[in-house]
Each structure stands twice: as C-alpha cells, then as structure tokens.
Amino acid sequence: AVKVLTTLRNHWKKTTFGVCLLSWGGHWLYGKHCDNLLRRAACQEAQAFGNELIPSSMPLKKATVFLNPAACKGKARNLFEKNAAPILHLSGLDVTVVKTDYEGQAKKLLELMENTDLIIIAGGDGTVQEVVTGLLRRADEAVFSKIPIGFIPLGKTCTLSNTLYPESTNQVQHITNATLAILKGETVPLDVLQIKGEKEQPVFAVTGLRWGSYRDAGVKVSKYWYLGPLKTKAAHFFSTFKEWPQKHQGALMYLGPTERPPEEPEEKPSRPPLYVRIYRRLRLYWASRPKEIPQEVAPEDWEQLKLSTIELSIATRNRQLDLARTEDFMDICVEADTVSKGQFVNRGSQKMRDPHVCPEGSQCIQASRCILQLPEGTEGSFGIDNEEYEAMPVEVKLLPRKLRFFCDPRMREQMLRAAVQ
C-alpha cells in the first residue's frame, strides 16, 4: 500500500488525469443507466395502451410519422429509433414512418398521403413548417386539417415544445414525454398563419415571420462557433459594421382582431323528427317575408402604417396559449430603428432565446390580417418558423384554431386553470 501511494505521489499528474477520467466515465455511465430507466418506464406505460382490448370489427389506428433524419445535426434518426419508436409500436398503433431525404420533400409527400388517423412530426421547427404547409395546401385540407397532430421534438429549435410539454433538461425524458402525450390523446387548438406572396403558393407557419437585422445576424451565429459562448455577441457585433443604423423600409396595412366564435360541440345533436323540421322551415319563411332593402356592406376598415424598423415580427399567440380568449389575433411587433450598437448586441442575445420578444419602445399591433408592402429592389430574407424565404410583398392571414396538436395533459390542465382564473 505504501509503495502504491508513493508511486501515485511521484506521478501526481498522471494520477490527477486518471481520477478525472474515471469520474467523467462514471458520470457518463450513470447518465446512460438513468436514460435506460426512463425508456423502460415509458415503454411500460405504452404497453398498457397496447394491452387495451378493442372490438374485432374496429381496425387499428393508423399513425403516419414524418421523420427528418437530418435534424439535430443528423442525430434525429437515432434519437427517434431509440426513444420514440418503441413506445409507438408497443402502444398498438399501426405506424408508418416516412423519412424525408431532402428539404421540401415533406410538402410533396403530404399531397400524396392517404387517409390516416394521426400525423406525427419528428424533427424541429423546419419539419413542422413543411408538414403543416403540405397539409394545408391539399385540395381537401378542410378534412385533413381535422386530423390530430403529434410533435416529437428532435430538432435544434423546437419552439412548439415549450407550449405542448413541460420543461425538461433531459433529452430522453423530453422525447418520451412527447411520445406518451400522443397516446394519452389530449389536444389543444393552435393558430396558423397563411403567408402568401404575389406568385408563390402560400406558406403556413405555427410560430411566425421575422424580417430584420436581428434575424439576419442570428443566422450567422454558427459561423463563429470557434468563439464558444461569445459567438452570439460576436455575430451581432460584426453585423453592426454594415451600414448603420440598419433600417428596413416598407408599408403595412392591417385589420384588427376578430371575435372568436363559440366552440362547435364535438357530438352533433340528433336530427329532430320530420314534422318538427317542416314546422321550423315554415316559421322561418313567414318570419322573413317582409324583407327590408339590404344595407350596403361597409368596406373593410384597413389601418395603414409606414415602416422604418430594425426588425418586424408577425407571430401567432401559440407561445402564450389562452383557451378562454374571446378575440383571435396575431401579434405584430414593429421595433424602433433608433437603437445603439450596444443595445443591438444585447438584444440580439435575448432574441436568440426568444425570437418574437417585443422590446420596450416597440409598436405592438394586434391584427387578424395584414399586407406587408416592400419597396422595389428590397433584398434580404424572411425567417418563417426559422426557415429562410426570399423577402417579398406578402399577405399574412390568421387561421384561428386551425390545427389540433397533442399536448401533455399537465400542460392542458394548467391552461384550463389559467383560463378559469
């Protein structure tokens, strides 16, 4: 023992390195063990759904999964197969996995998709945007938009997961929670933005549209990877070397919020007898006979606004979902163009965490529809749900409560509790 201690003391550098390596290895193995326990618990819970008896005449529920293997720097396929796929298969669903090979393929595949009971999106914001766009471009979108959608967060940016699932620092737990939420069947309605250019087919977004200097600088953050935690500030700092102040000129026309109609009952009431229907028709006919001259419909009251801003964002209310809201609208944030370089760098870091935050001193507008007009020769790009599109004049229309997404029952209960208060 004395000999061993003497050897360790004489080679203290190697000893220190060995102890650090063993500690790290032990911590890594313990983390792997904890992840396996989480997977096992989730599979046992899914097995309970799979063991439920169903009538022999009832077919299995079909689930179509759109998986983007390129998400999360190419790790998405492995993450899905390890953490989500076993849960889906054990649950008794008839699962079809469609892997996308290139950008934009999901939109095309959605046009060809046959009937399915569930749509599951496995990827990040870009995959969600592609699937939703493909779904709502269909000629029969009125039928297909009623299919509930599950979201398994596997991408670098997964904005919707903040709304649908509880926060979790453990990636395995986050993915298994999201997959189990699909089986539990609780859904919430989400708004969608329809964004249409002059010539292009419409694009649909569940988060929003950004146009401006913060977005442009945020795209370049990954180029400064070698600066570690300073890369975000560096990207925004170097972007101030361009023409300053950076102003984005344009014009905005918009309509105010619309009143939310009452929820349609899920179960339609039984049809009344024939004699009751005849009586109601006759009563309505006689009541409506003395018709007045119809008044002219007032033209839509468009508000107009000239833009000179460092950034414009148009966002849905899906991040702060309020199930008891009486009006439907999207948030338009027009940020002041009088920003110092220091403020720009600091706000840029804040916007990397929450891209649609509206800073103090900005003009905030609630609208149900808007038209963004840009001067001829305007260059640059929009960010639509973190996907890049060429900047052009567009019309943005809110489609309130258009799609239903599966969410964790705890999050839904929290929303309902907030609505009551």
N, C-alpha and C positions, 0 to 999 in steps of 0.2 A: 504494500500500500504506500509506504514511504517512497519507494522507487517510482511508483506511478505519479505521485504528487510532485516529486522532484522533476520528472520528465515534463509534466504539464506546465510547471512553473518556468522551466527553461525554454519551453516552446509556447509562450503565452499568446503569441499572435495566432498560431495555428489553432490553439485551444479556443480562443475567442471566436475565431471564424467557425470552428466546428460546432460550438454551442449555439451560435446564431443560426447556422444551417439546420441543426436539429430542431430548434424552436420553431423556425419557419415551416419545416417539414411536418412537425407535429400539428401545428395550427392548420396547415393545408389539409392534412388527413382528417382532422376533426371536422373541418368545414364540409368535406366530401361526405363524411358519415352523417352529418346533420341534414345535408341535401337529400341523401338517400332515405332518411326517415320521413322527410316532408313528402317525397314522391310516394313512399309506401302508404302513408296516411291518406293522401289524395286518391290513390288507386283503390284503397279500401272503401272510401266514400263513394267513388264512382261505381264500384261493384254493387253497392246497394241499389243504385238506379238500374243497373243491368239485371239484377235479380227480380225486379218487379214483373209480375205476370201481366201479359196483355192478351186480349182475345185473339184466337187463331185467325179470325177474319180481318184483323187490323194489321196492315203492313208496317214494317219497321220505319221509323222516321229517317228520312234521308238528310244527311248533312254534307254540304259541299264546302270544302276548305280551300281557300286561295292562299297558297304559301309562297312568299317571296324569299327564296334561298339566299339572295344577295344581301338581305337586311342584316343589320348588326355586323357589318364588315365580313359577311359570308358565314356567320355562325348561326344564322336563323334556322337552317335545316336541322342542324344537330340539336339545338335548343328545343325545337318542336318535337322531334322524334324521341328525345329523352324525357321531356316533361309533360307535353300536352297529348301526344298521340296515344299513349297507353290509356289515359283517362277517357278519351273519346271512344276508343274501341271497347273498353270494359263497360261503358255506360249502356250498350245495346243499340247505339246508333249505327245506321248504315252509312259509313264515312267514305267519301270520295275526296282524295287530295289532288288538287291541281297545282302543279309547280310552275311558276312563271319563269321564262328564260330570258326575257328582255323587257325593258321599260315600255309600258303601254300595252303589253300583251293582255293584262287582266281586263282592260276595257273591251278588247275584241272577244275574249273568251266569254265575257258576260252576255254579249249579244247572242251567243250560240247556246247558252246554258238552258237546259231543260228544267222541268219542274223540280223543285227541291223544298224541303220543309224548313231548313236552316241554312243560312250563309255564314261561314266563319272566315274572318280575315286574320291571317297570321303574318304579321310584319309590322311596319311602322306607319307613320303619317302618310307617306307616299303611297303605300299599298292601299290604305283606307280610301284615299282620294281617287285612286284608279278604279277600285271596285265600285265605289258609290257612283262615280261618273258613268261607268259602263252600265250599271244597273238602271240609272235614271235616263239614260239615252235610249233605252229599249222602247219599241212602239207600245208594248204592253206594260209600261212602267207602273201604271195605276194598280195593277195586280201584283207585280213583283215587289213593289215598294212596301207591301204589307208583310213580306217575309221577314221574320226577326233576324237580326244580325249579331253575331258574336265577334268579339275582338280579342285576339291573343297578342299582347304586346311583345314583339320580338325585335323591333327596330331601334335605331339610335334615338329617334324622337317619337314618343308615343303620347301625344297631348291628351287624347281621349281617356287614357288610363287614369288620369287624375280625377276625372268625373265619375268613371264607372267602377273603380276599385279602390280599396283602402291603400294608403301608402305602405310600401314595404321596401326595405333596403336589400332584402334577399331576393335575387332574381328568380330563383327556382320557386320560391313561395309566391311571388307576384304572378308567374306564369300559371302555376297550378290553381291559384285562387281564381284567375280569369277563366280558366277552362271549366272549373267546377261551377262558376256563375252561369255558364251556358246551360249546364244540366239542371240547375235549380229553377230556371225559367222566368225569373223576374226581369221585366224590361222597363225602360224609360224612353219617352219620345225625344228625339233630337231634331233641332232645326238644321236646314241645309241651305246654303247659298247657291243660287244658279247664276253663273258668271258667263256672259255671252258677249263675244266680240262682233264686229260687223260681218265677218265672213265665216269665222270658225264655228264648229259645233259647240254647244255650251259645255262648260266645265263645272263640276259640282264640288263644293267644299263643306266640311263639317266644322272647321275651325275659323278660317277667314283668309283675307287677302291683305298683303302688305306691299307697299311701294315707297321706297325711300332709301336714305343713306344708311340707317341702322341695319336694314336688311342686306344691303349691298356689302357692308363691312362684315356682317355676321357670316356670310357665305365664304369669306376668305380666311376665317379664323383657323381652319385646319392647315392652311399653308404655313402657319407659324408654330407648328407642333413642337419644334425644337426649343421653344421658349417656355414650355411646360405651363405652369399656372398663369404665366403672364401673356399667353398667346392671345386671349380675348382683348385685353387692353392694347396690345401691340397692333392688332388688326384695325381697331378703331383709331388709334393714334396715327398710324401711317395713312389711313384714308383721309385725314384732315390735311394732308399735303396737297390734295387735289384743290380745285377751285373752292374757295371758302368765302362766305358761307354757302353751303350746298343747298340750293333751293329747287324744289320741284313745283313747276307751274302747271296749272290746269283749271278746270271749272267743274263744279259738282252741282247736279240737280237731284233733289230728293223729295220723297213723300214721307209723312210722319207715320207713327205706329198705327197698326190696325187692331181693332178689338178682337179678342180671342173668342171664337165661337165655343159653345158648350161641348163637352166631350160626348161623342156618339156612344150610345150604350153598346156594349160588346155583344149582348144577346138581343136580337131583334124581337119585339113583341109579336105574339101570334096574330095572324091575319084575322080581322073581325068577320062575322058572317056576311053573306051577300046582301041581305036586306039592310043591314047597318051601313054598308058601303054605298048602296044606292041612295039611302036617305041623306047621307053626308054630302054626296055629289049634288043632289037636288038643292039642299040647303045652301051650299056654296054658290050654286048657279044663280039662285034667286037673290041671294045677298049681294052678288056682284053685278047685277043687271044695270042699275043706274050708274054708269061709268062717267067719271069726270075726265076732262081733257088732260092727258098726261102732261106733267110739267117737264120742261127741258132739263136733262141731266147736267148738273154743273160740271165744268171741266175739272180734271184732277188738279189739285192745288199744289203745284210743284214749287218748292223753295229753291233759290239759286244762290250759289256761293262761289266766289273766285278763290282759287287756291294758290298759296305760296307757302310751302311747308317743307320741313326737313324729312317728314315721313307721314304717310297717310295709311291708316289701317281700317279695314272693314271686317268686323268679327261677329260671329254668332254669340248667343248667350249660353252656349253649351258648357262653358267653363264654370259658370255660376248658375247651374240649372235650378229654376224655380218652377215647381209643378203647379203652384197656385197663381201664377201671373195672369192678369186679366188682359194684358196687351201683348202683341207679338211685334218684335222689332230686332234689328241688328244694331250694333254699336259702331259708329263711325268716329274715329279719333283723328283730328287734324292738328298736328303738332306745330308749335310756333317755329319759325325759321330763325329766330334770334337766339341762338344757342352758342355759348362759348365752347372752345375746343375742349376745355377741361370737363364741362358738363356733358359734352358729346361722348367722351371716353367713358365717364362714369355711368351714364345712362345706357350706353352700349352694353356694358356688362350686365346691367339689370335686365335689359331686353333679351339677352341670351337665355335668361332663366324664365322670363315671362314675356314672349314676343308681343303680345297685344295689350300690355300695360299702357295706360294713358297718363303720361306725366302731368304734373301740375302746370297750369298755364296753357294747356291744350284746349281746343274747342271740341266738345263732345256732343255728338248728334245721335238721336235715336230715329231710325228710319226703317220703313218696310221695303223700300225700293230706291235705287239711286242710279244715276247715269254719270260716269266719270268721263269727261272730255279732255283730251290731251292735245297740246299744240302739234302741228305737223313737224315731223323730224324728231320727235321725242325718242330718245334711246333708253336703254336700261331694261330691267326685268321686274315682273311681279313675283312675289312669293305667294303661291296659293297652296295652303296646307303644307308649307315647307318644300313645295315643288316649284321649279323655276319655269316661268312662262314669259314670252316677249310682251313688253309693255305696249298697250294699245287702248283706244277708247273702248269702254265696256259698260254694259248694263248689268247691275247686280240686283237680283230679286230674292227676297226671303221666302223660303218654302217652310212655313212653321210646322213643327212636329211631323216632319215628312217621313222619317225612318224610326224604327224601334230597335234599340240596341239592348242586349242583355247586360245586366249590371249585378254587382254583388248585392244580395238582399239587405246587408247592413247599410250600404250607401243609399239604397232606395228608402229604407226606413228613416234614415237621417234627413233625407229631402222632404219626406212627408211630415216629419216632426217640425221641420223649419217652416213648412207651408202652413201648418196649424197655428204656430206661434205668430 
